[in-house]
């Protein structure tokens, strides 16, 4: 079992910044790539950024150039620096592995990000 605890969300105006943090605990030896997912009201959860165990990032087109994902393997932690936030970034943000395995591992509570115009 793996547990994820997300933090760092909040309410900001458009153009602002937030930094999300996530700490994984439990059977973390089974985790390689990590990702940040988000779910907006009435929409499906989507993967917005991922990072390999070696630190190579990938981003959804909607956040490319504005979000930066990073990780600290020693702390079993992953971070998401979000700059130039837009109202459409409003969502609950979750950390987990990319892909279908995320549902097997289970989801944390997430952290709410609200961007006002």
C-alpha positions in Angstrom: 0.0 0.0 0.0 1.1 3.5 -0.8 -0.4 6.7 0.7 -0.2 10.1 -0.8 -0.5 13.4 1.1 -0.9 16.5 -1.0 -0.6 20.1 0.3 0.0 23.6 -0.9 -3.2 24.5 -2.6 -5.1 27.7 -2.1 -6.9 30.6 -3.7 -5.0 33.0 -6.0 -5.8 35.5 -8.7 -5.1 34.8 -12.3 -1.4 35.3 -13.0 -0.4 34.1 -9.5 1.7 31.2 -8.4 1.4 28.2 -6.1 3.7 25.3 -5.2 2.2 22.0 -4.5 3.9 19.3 -2.5 3.2 15.6 -2.1 4.7 13.0 0.1 4.4 9.3 -0.5 4.6 6.7 2.3 4.3 3.0 2.6 5.5 0.7 -0.2 7.2 3.4 -2.1 9.9 1.0 -3.5 7.3 0.1 -6.1 7.1 3.6 -7.5 9.2 4.9 -10.4 7.5 7.6 -12.3 5.2 10.0 -10.5 2.7 12.5 -11.7 0.3 15.3 -10.8 -3.3 14.9 -11.8 -6.2 17.3 -11.5 -10.0 17.1 -11.6 -12.1 20.1 -12.2 -15.8 20.1 -11.3 -17.8 18.1 -13.8 -14.7 16.9 -15.6 -12.6 13.7 -15.7 -9.4 13.6 -13.9 -6.4 14.3 -16.1 -2.7 13.9 -15.9 -1.0 17.4 -16.2 2.6 16.5 -15.4 4.8 13.5 -14.8 8.4 12.9 -13.9 10.5 9.7 -14.3 12.6 8.3 -11.6 15.6 9.9 -13.2 13.9 13.3 -13.3 12.8 13.6 -16.9 9.5 15.6 -17.0 6.5 15.6 -19.3 3.7 18.1 -19.4 0.2 18.3 -20.8 0.0 21.0 -23.5 -2.4 23.1 -21.3 0.3 23.6 -18.6 3.5 23.5 -20.7 5.7 26.5 -20.0 3.8 27.4 -16.8 4.1 24.4 -14.5 7.3 22.7 -13.4 7.4 19.2 -11.8 10.3 18.1 -9.6 11.0 15.3 -7.1 13.2 14.5 -4.2 13.6 10.7 -4.1 15.3 10.8 -0.7 12.1 12.4 0.8 9.7 10.3 -1.4 8.3 13.7 -2.4 7.1 15.3 -5.6 6.4 19.0 -6.2 4.5 21.1 -8.7 5.5 24.8 -9.2 2.6 26.5 -10.9 3.1 29.9 -12.4 0.9 32.2 -14.5 -2.2 30.5 -13.2 -5.4 30.7 -15.1 -9.0 30.3 -14.0 -9.1 27.0 -16.0 -6.5 25.6 -13.7 -9.0 25.5 -10.9 -9.3 21.9 -9.8 -8.4 19.5 -7.1 -4.8 18.3 -7.6 -3.7 14.8 -6.8 -0.3 13.2 -6.9 0.0 9.5 -8.0 1.7 7.4 -10.6 0.8 8.0 -14.2 -1.6 5.6 -15.9 -4.1 3.0 -14.8 -2.0 1.8 -11.9 -3.0 5.0 -10.1 -6.4 3.6 -9.4 -4.9 0.4 -8.0 -2.6 2.3 -5.6 -5.5 4.6 -4.5 -5.8 8.3 -4.3 -5.1 10.8 -1.5 -7.4 13.7 -0.5 -5.9 16.0 -3.0 -5.4 19.8 -2.6 -7.8 22.4 -3.9 -6.5 25.1 -6.3 -8.8 28.0 -7.1 -7.9 30.7 -9.5 -10.1 33.7 -9.8 -10.2 36.1 -12.8 
